[in-house]
Amino acid sequence: MKTRFSLILALIFGYLLFAANLSHSEDYIEGLLDARLRAQETSAKATLSTIASACEMYAVDNGNYPSSIDQLMKGNPPYLSQKAYVEGVNGYKFKLESKTDGCRITATPLECGKTGNKILIKESMKEISQQACR
């Protein structure tokens, strides 16, 4: 009799714990999604810095700035490796604009709100700036 009571009590306690955790599961899932977005943004910032460095090295060697990311990867020697830059792998797409005084690289989320919340911009010799994506 004592064993049955203990078993019933353990089942009730287990159910209450399960119900309490279920009510917090939405917060848990939202926290995981936020962490994923922050990780993708951090990865995109690192890729922006890598592309910006490659752009500056290209300019030193060639006397002008590259017109595209593809030009950085196909240079001889390549200024940007395929491993360092894979379009969309971190939830962002990248665009390089050549200017007379440097490069402007923009990282835009593939899907705003799902793969990133910010558009990231890196101009030569400047810090990364950001703006909300819509």
C-alpha positions in Angstrom: 0.0 0.0 0.0 2.8 2.4 0.9 4.6 1.6 -2.4 1.4 2.4 -4.4 1.0 5.7 -2.6 4.6 6.6 -3.3 4.2 5.7 -6.9 1.0 7.8 -7.3 2.7 10.7 -5.5 5.8 10.4 -7.8 3.5 10.4 -10.9 1.6 13.5 -9.7 4.8 15.3 -8.9 6.2 14.3 -12.3 3.1 15.6 -14.1 3.3 18.9 -12.2 7.0 19.3 -13.2 6.1 18.5 -16.8 3.2 21.0 -16.8 5.4 23.8 -15.2 8.1 23.2 -17.8 5.6 23.2 -20.6 4.5 26.7 -19.7 8.1 27.9 -20.1 8.8 26.1 -23.3 7.9 29.1 -25.5 10.4 31.2 -23.7 13.0 28.5 -24.1 12.4 28.2 -27.8 12.4 32.0 -28.3 15.7 32.1 -26.4 17.2 29.5 -28.7 16.1 31.4 -31.8 17.6 34.6 -30.4 20.9 32.9 -29.7 20.9 31.5 -33.3 20.3 35.0 -34.7 23.1 36.5 -32.5 25.5 33.7 -33.7 24.7 34.3 -37.3 25.2 38.0 -36.9 28.6 37.4 -35.2 29.6 35.1 -38.1 28.5 37.7 -40.6 30.5 40.4 -38.9 33.6 38.2 -39.0 33.0 37.5 -42.7 32.7 41.3 -43.3 36.0 41.9 -41.7 37.6 39.1 -43.7 36.3 40.5 -47.0 37.4 44.1 -46.0 40.9 42.9 -45.3 41.0 41.0 -48.6 39.8 44.2 -50.3 42.6 46.2 -48.8 45.3 43.6 -49.7 44.0 43.6 -53.3 44.2 47.4 -53.5 47.8 47.4 -52.2 48.8 44.8 -54.9 46.8 46.1 -57.8 46.5 49.9 -57.2 42.7 49.8 -57.3 39.9 48.2 -55.4 38.1 45.0 -56.6 34.7 45.3 -58.2 33.3 42.1 -56.7 33.8 39.4 -54.1 34.3 37.0 -57.0 37.3 39.1 -58.1 38.8 38.6 -54.7 38.4 34.8 -54.9 39.7 34.5 -58.5 42.8 36.7 -58.0 46.3 35.3 -58.4 46.9 34.6 -55.6 43.3 34.6 -54.3 42.7 37.3 -51.7 39.7 35.5 -50.3 39.4 31.7 -50.0 36.3 29.7 -50.7 36.4 28.5 -47.1 36.3 32.0 -45.7 33.4 33.1 -47.8 30.4 30.9 -48.5 27.3 32.9 -49.5 24.3 32.3 -47.2 26.0 29.8 -44.9 25.5 32.1 -41.9 22.1 33.4 -43.0 23.5 36.5 -44.7 24.3 37.5 -48.3 27.2 39.8 -49.0 27.7 42.6 -51.6 30.9 44.5 -52.3 30.9 48.0 -53.8 34.1 49.5 -55.0 34.9 53.1 -54.4 37.9 55.2 -55.3 38.8 55.4 -51.6 37.9 51.9 -50.5 35.3 49.2 -50.4 31.9 49.1 -49.0 30.7 45.6 -48.0 27.1 45.0 -47.0 25.7 41.9 -45.3 21.9 41.5 -45.6 19.9 38.7 -43.9 18.6 36.1 -46.4 15.2 36.4 -44.5 14.8 39.4 -42.2 13.7 38.2 -38.8 14.5 34.6 -39.5 18.2 34.6 -40.5 19.1 38.0 -39.1 17.6 41.3 -37.7 20.3 43.7 -38.9 21.9 44.9 -42.1 25.6 45.2 -41.5 27.9 47.6 -43.3 31.7 47.7 -43.4 33.5 50.5 -45.1 37.3 50.6 -45.5 39.0 51.7 -42.3 35.7 52.1 -40.4 33.9 50.2 -37.8 31.0 48.0 -38.8 27.7 49.9 -38.7 24.3 48.4 -38.6 20.7 49.2 -39.3 17.4 47.3 -38.8 16.2 45.2 -41.7 12.7 45.4 -42.9 
